[in-house]
Structure formats: C-alpha cells, structure tokens
Amino acid sequence: MGFGGSAAAMVASIKNNKRNRPSAFKKLKEHNNGAYKKGSIDKKASPELLQEIRKKTIRENKTRLIKNLILLSIIFTVSFLIIWFS
C-alpha cells in the first residue's frame, strides 16, 4: 500500500498530535457532585411541587395549542380568500 510521502506524513502528524480526552461520564461525576447543570432538579421534590409543575406544563401546552390553532385558522382563511377572489 503505497500512499506516498504526504499521506504517511499526515498520518504520522495526526498520531503525534493526538491527546488524551477524558470521558464525558467522568466529567459529569467530577463536576458538581454529579449534577448535570446548574440549578438541576433535585430528585427529592415534594408532591405539591410536582403537582404545581404538572399544572404549569398543562397550562403552557393549552396556551400553545390555542395560539397554533388561531394562527392556522388565520393562514387558512387568508389562503382561502386569495383563492376565492382570484
């Protein structure tokens, strides 16, 4: 397998410049006692807090659905009117 001098030099350069990279799991364990992000949720949440989070997400999903439906209905009516009058 003769690749020539330039390819062999490139491979040698890549091997020489290789550095040891720590594992992502090792970083997570060492950083902040295993917490993934700053302000991460503790696994010991109270039932009241969990219920509040559920209600908040349901409320946000409902408002997002209503906004999407209004936007789609506006787009549909405008496109229908454009087709109707053309």
N, C-alpha and C positions, 0 to 999 in steps of 0.2 A: 504494500500500500504506500505508494509514493505521493504524498500530498505536496511536496515541495517545501522549501525552507520557510516561506512566510506562514503557512498553516501550522507547521511544527512550532515556530516561534510564538505564534498566537496561543497555541495550546499551553506551551510552557509558561507564558506570561500569565495566563488565567490561573494555572495551578499555583504559581508563586504568589499571586495576589489574593488567593482565597483566604478568607478569615473565618474564625470560628463564630458561629451565630448561636446565641442562647435560644433555647426552646421557648415558644410562646407560653406554654404551661408553666415553665419555670419562672418567667417574668410575672405571671399572674399570682403565683404563690408568694413570691418575694415582695411584690408591691402591695403595700397597704393591707397586709394580713389576708391576702386572697380576695379582697374586694375588687370587683372589675372596674367600676367607675366611681368617681367621687359622688357621694350622695346616693349610692345604690340602696335599694330597698332591703331592709333587714328582714330576715325570714320569720321574725317573731312579731308580726303585725297583729294588732288586736282585731277581733271580729267586727267591731264598729268601724275601724279604719278600712277594712276590706269592703264592707257594705257601702261606705261612702265612695270608695274608688269605683265600685261597680255602678253606682247611681250616676256618678260623674261621666263615666265612659258611655253609659246608655244615653244620657242627655246629649253628649257630644255627637254620638252616632245619629241620633234623631235629627239634630240641627243640620248635620252634614247631608243627611238624606233629603231633608226639606229643601235645602239650598240647591242640591243637584237636580231635584225634580223641577224646581222653579226655573232653573237655567235651561234644562232640556225642553221644558214646555215653551219657553220664550224662543229658543232656537227652532223648534218645530213650527210654531205659529209664524215666525218670520219667513222660514223657508216655504211654508205652505202658501203664504200670501204672495211671495215672489213668484212662485209657480202659477198661482191662480191668476195674477194680473199680467203675466207675460204672454 
